[in-house]
C-alpha cells in the first residue's frame, strides 16, 4: 500500500503515483478526516467516485451488476484500520483514470440544499408541493422554471402560501431566470413532451416519451457542462434511466463530438422513477398472504417500466411469486388509465419528492445510479463519501432476471 498527501487530503493506493507527495500510514490511521482510496478503472464504464463502504471494493476492477452482489470472501490482506474506516463511511474511492479526478476530493453534499426544478407540468408541480412540505429543515430554497410563464407565476404564488401555522421555517420558492438554472445544489428535470393520450393502447408510455425528452435533456446536459455544474442532476421525466445515460453522454461530448469526460460525472446523475414501483409492489403485495412479506423483505430493481424486476424477498426468494408481483406492479399505471386518469401523483411523490428528500437526508431510497455503463435502479444512499449501494446474496434466478433487464437498458443507449 502507498500513502500520499494532496493539499490537505490524505490518500492511499495499491499502485504507485510518482506525481503525488508521499505520506505515511500512521498519518492516515490517526486522521479523523475523510480519506481517499485511489483506484484505476475504465472511466467510460465506471464512476468517478463512490463511498468505499467495505474492504472488498478496494479490489474492484470493473462495475456492473456485481456492485449489487454481496462479497462473502475475506479481506485478510486489507489493513484492519481501512476496514474499520470503511465501515464508518470515512473513505471515498476516486477513479484516477478521469483526467480531472482531483476535483472529486472536494465534493461533499451540503447541509442545506438549494434545489431548482425545471418543468412545472403535472409531475413537476406535484413534486414542488411535496418538497415544499417535506423540505422544512433540509431545503433552503426552491427555484422554478418553465417555458410557460403563466405556470411559473401561478406556482410562485401558490407554493409560497403553503405554510405550517406553527412553523416559520419553510423553503422559499422563487422564479428562476434561465441563466441561473444551474446555480443550485440539485437540478431536477421534470420536462415532458409527447405524453400519449389516456386511451392509448398497446404502447409503453415511458418509451414513447424517449425521443422527445432526449432532445430536451440533451440541451440541459450541455448547459450543465457549460456551467461547470457540481451538484446533482436529477431526472424525474420518463424514461428516467435512459435519460440519465443521455444526459451523461451529451454533457461529456465536446463540440467536435469527442467524449472528453469534462462534463457531469456519472454519479452526479440520478434517475428518480423506481420509488413508486416499490410503493406499488407494497400495495399489491399487501392484498395477498403469499406476498405480504414484501414490505420487509422485498426489493425493486431496474427501470420504471417494461423491464422492472420485483423480488418478493431477499431472504427466501420465490421466482414465480416475484414474477407475478412484477407484472401487477408494472401494469398498475394502465389500471388507472382505464378509469380516465394519468397516473402522475404517486410517481411525483413516491419516486420524486419522497425519494429526493431521503437522498438529502442520507437515507436508503430507490433511484437509478451508474453501474458499468447503465443507469440501473436499486436501493442506495448518498453519504458524504459518496454513493453506497445496498448489496445482497442474490440467488441465480433473480440474477438472471437482473441481467436481462440490464442488457435491455444497455442495448438502447
PyMOL commands that set and color helices and strands:
alter all, ss='L'
color gray80, all
select helices_A, chain A and resi 25-30+55-59+65-68+80-87+101-106+122-134+149-159+178-180+205-208+210-227+240-251+266-268+275-285+294-297+319-330+332-338+345-361+396-412
alter helices_A, ss='H'
color red, helices_A
select strands_A, chain A and resi 2-6+9-13+21-22+35-39+49-51+91-95+113-118+139-145+172-175+186-189+232-235+269-271+299-301+309-311+365-371+374-383+386-389
alter strands_A, ss='S'
color yellow, strands_A
deselect
rebuild
show_as cartoon
